[in-house]
């Protein structure tokens, strides 16, 4: 039986590269030869052993929920994809027939499984998935850009869309890791003016290069004054938090104008806010935003193409699968931003 290499994260900062059988697709499945797969901050929950998806059920699967590659084999019932097609892969595997799956939000399916957490993911040479999870990518898009276009850029595109960013928007983005950086690209492409906040100077400098109009250290004594000067008298029309930090939640709420929309993207187990002063009396809309609907992907690709967005700029480091231990260690120690396994 043919074998392939695959990366597992059993917890306690352990990284295992195992030789496993190459899976064979069923009637409605495809086999994708993976060309690029990204490391995400949520993967560190597996790395440490406290998975944010799947709980104790996680850790036994091949990791990687941001893969892209080329179709090499299709099941007998698959008609819309063929060997040679370039694809990215949607991370949520749903039942396919419930209302959420049929609306393109597979991650809301009661029976959903998540690539890399509760279903085998893309940190391997090959990946078997239902054909309905494939996202066809254009020939001119690199595999690295295709992988980044899903969770990183796609998630922030969806958040920016829900915030309603346009040419009249003044938007704050808190947390400038790979997600926040992708948010800068998406918000600027949609026409917004962007203030980007992070305590790490290198991240602020990177956000500036990506097009942020203003970058601020949120820990600076005059940080809020700078935000207010940028936003105008009433405050920001929108905000996106990618940090998951309570201090950032509060700063975003305080900086928001009446009727502003605020998206919380960064994972957080709990936070403390002041609803009356920060939300109710300003009539804010505050919501969670996680991943994107499959129906949005065509618009995601259109925005990337129309504005010439270079998603590869977000990939600060690339690694071979055999270097997975070093890749996760460097990512954990914040020596990389978006890290990508390439084949």
Helices and strands as residue ranges (DSSP letters): E 3-11, E 14-21, E 29-39, H 43-48, G 55-57, E 67-74, E 86-89, E 92-93, H 99-102, G 106-108, E 113-114, E 126-130, G 131-133, E 134-136, H 143-148, H 151-163, E 170-174, H 178-189, E 193-197, H 201-210, E 214-216, H 223-231, E 236-241, H 246-255, E 256-264, H 275-278, G 280-282, E 285-288, G 294-296, H 297-306, G 311-314, E 315-319, G 321-323, H 324-332, E 338-342
